[in-house]
């Protein structure tokens, strides 16, 4: 199965947000493995898109954390193993280009997203024999091999004082922004003619009518400080 570039990020970004919401979140590790900066990773959480190689690495890193993806499972074994070798620094793009007998780096990215190969230098078994020990060692350096699932953060007690902006407060802002950006395409779909009245009724049932109204009012307040102040004086 070959996945198009524009199809991959919408699949990976929700997993990044799920990891970001967990108590295991380590933005520095994500930046290190994807050869990025922490500012770049924060940008991914709020809607920016990683380039091809970084996106492939992020895809495989999140899988290593236990956020396994069905589309990754359906890749040919050879292609997936090459993606793991790249992610954990066992091979670089140029080496994969040689292993796969491909003329261009862009062809390697296509292969890593599932495009079948014609004449690779090695088969999967030979590739595993060559790199298995190093891959396991690199994974162990970066990711706990015992991770089975992403554990959610413990909820803070009601009435807790919010952290100051610029530290954990900044984290809260980035997280809220990423969640809102992520849900926007979904609610647009539900508000379109492609969804039925029964779909929207089911949404209100699951969220709860009171919470839906509360969410609507709060988002209106957050549109601007003027809207927020007006809304509060009108309460």
N, C-alpha and C positions, 0 to 999 in steps of 0.2 A: 504494500500500500504506500503510495507516494502522497505526502501531504503538501499542499501548496503553502508558500510562505505566509500569505495573508490569512490562512486558516489556522496557523499554529499559535500565534500570540493570543488570540481570544481563548484558546484552550489552556495555555500555560499561565496567563496572568491571574486567573482566580486561584490557582494553586499557590502562587507567590503570595497573594493576599492571605490565604489560609495559613501559610507558614508564618507570615508577618504577625498574625493575630495569636500565635502560639507562644507558650512560655519558653520554647526552644529557639526563638527568633535570634538570628545572628547576622546582622546586615554586613558586618565585616567579612564573614565567611562567604556570603553570596558574592560580594565584590571581589574577593580574592579568587574564587573559583572561576568566575566569569571574566576575569581580567578587566575589572571596572573600578569605579570609585563608589563610595557610599552615596554620594550625591546622585550619581547616575542610577543606582538601584532605587533610591527614593523617587526618582523621576519615573521609573517603571511602575511604581505603585500608584502614581497619579496620572497615568495615561500615556507616557512616552513608550516607544517601542524599541526593544533591543535590536541590534543589528544581527545578521544571520548567525555568525559564529557564537556570539554571546547568548543568543536565544536557544541554540542547540545545547549549550552547556547548562543553562538554567533549567531547561527541560529535563535533562538527565540528573542534575543535582537534586531537584525536587523529588524525582522518582527515588533517589537514594535515601531521602528523608522519610520515605513511606507513602508519598503522594503519587502513587503509581497511576499511570494514565492508560486507558484502553487503547488509544491510538499508538502509544509507544509499544505496548504489548504486541500490536499487530505488525510492527515492522519486521522485515527479514532479520534473522538472528545476526547475520554478518553486519548489516547496517547498524543495528542497535549496538553491537559490541564496539564498532568503530566510534560511535558517539560517546560511549563510556571512556574509551581510551583518550579521546580528545578532552573530555570534561575534566578528567582527573590528571591531566598533564603527562600521560604516558607517551602520547604522540602529538605532534603539531599538525596543522593543516597541510603543510608541505609534505610531511611524511605520509599522511593519509592519501594525498594525491598520488604519490609513488606506489603505495600499497595497492591502490585501486586502479592503477593505470589510467588516470584521468588527466586530461590536458589542462584544465582550468580549475582554480579554487571554487568557482561557482558550481562546477559539476560535483565537487565534493559535498557541498551543502545540499544539493539535490539528492545525492546518495544518502546523506544522513537523515533526510526526511523521508526516505523509503524508495527512491528510484532504484530499480534493479541494475546490477552491474553485469557487464559483458565478460571481461577478462581480468579479474583481480589476480594479483600475484600469489595470494594465499587463499585457502578456504577457511571457514570459521574455526575448525578444529586446529589448524596450523597456527592461526592467529592467537587462539587461546593458549596454546602451548608456548608460544613465544612471549606472551605478555601477562599471563594470568597472575604470576607472583607479584610483579611490579604493580599491576592494577589493584590488587587486594591491599598492598602496602600503602599505596597512595590514597585509596578510599579510607583506610583506617586512620591515616594522618588527619584527614579532613572531616570525616563524617563517622559517627559512631555506628559500627556495623550492627549494633543491637537495636537501633531505632526501628520500631514497628509502626508507630503512628505519631502524628503531630498532636501534642497535648495542648488543649486550650489553656489560656491564662486563667488564673483564679479571679473570679469577679471581686471587685473592690466593694467594701461595705458601703451601704447607702449613706450619703452625707459626707463622704470622704473629701478632703480638700484637694482640688485639682492641682497637679504639679505645675510649676512655673513654666511659662513659654520658653522655648529654647533648649529644654532638656527633655523630660518625659512628656511635657506639654506639646513639644514639637512632634514627638512620636504619635500622640493622640490625634493631632491635626492631620498628619500625613495619612494615618490609618483611616480616619473619618472621610477624608477626601478620596482615598482609593476605593473605599466601599461605595460611596455615592457615585463615583464614576463607573464603577462596575455594575451597579444596579440600573443605571440610566437606560442602557439599551433594552433591558428586560421590561421596564415599565413603559418604555415607548412602544414596545411590541404589544403589550397588554392594552395600551390605549389606542392602538391602531385598529383598522377594519379587519386585520388578519386574526384578531382575537374576538371571541364572542362575549355577550353579556354574561353568560354562565361562567366563563373564565374569570371575568372581573369579580363576579359575585363570590367565586371560590377564593380568590385572593383576599377579599375583604373578610371572608369567614376565617381564613387561616391567620391573618394578621390580627383581626379583631377590629370592629368598627371604631371603638374609642381610640385605639392606638393609631389607626389610619388617620383620624381627624387630628390627633396630637402631632403625628409626623408631618402632616400637611401644614399645620400652623407653625411648627418649629422651622420648617424649611422656608416658609414665607418670611419669617423673622430673620433668617440668616441671609436673605438676599441682599440686605444692606442694613447698616446701623439705623438709618431712618425708619425702615420697615420694622425693625426690631423694637425701637423705642415707641413707634406708633402702636404696634401690636400690644405692647405691655401697658401703655396708658389706657388702651381701650378695654383692658380686661376688668 
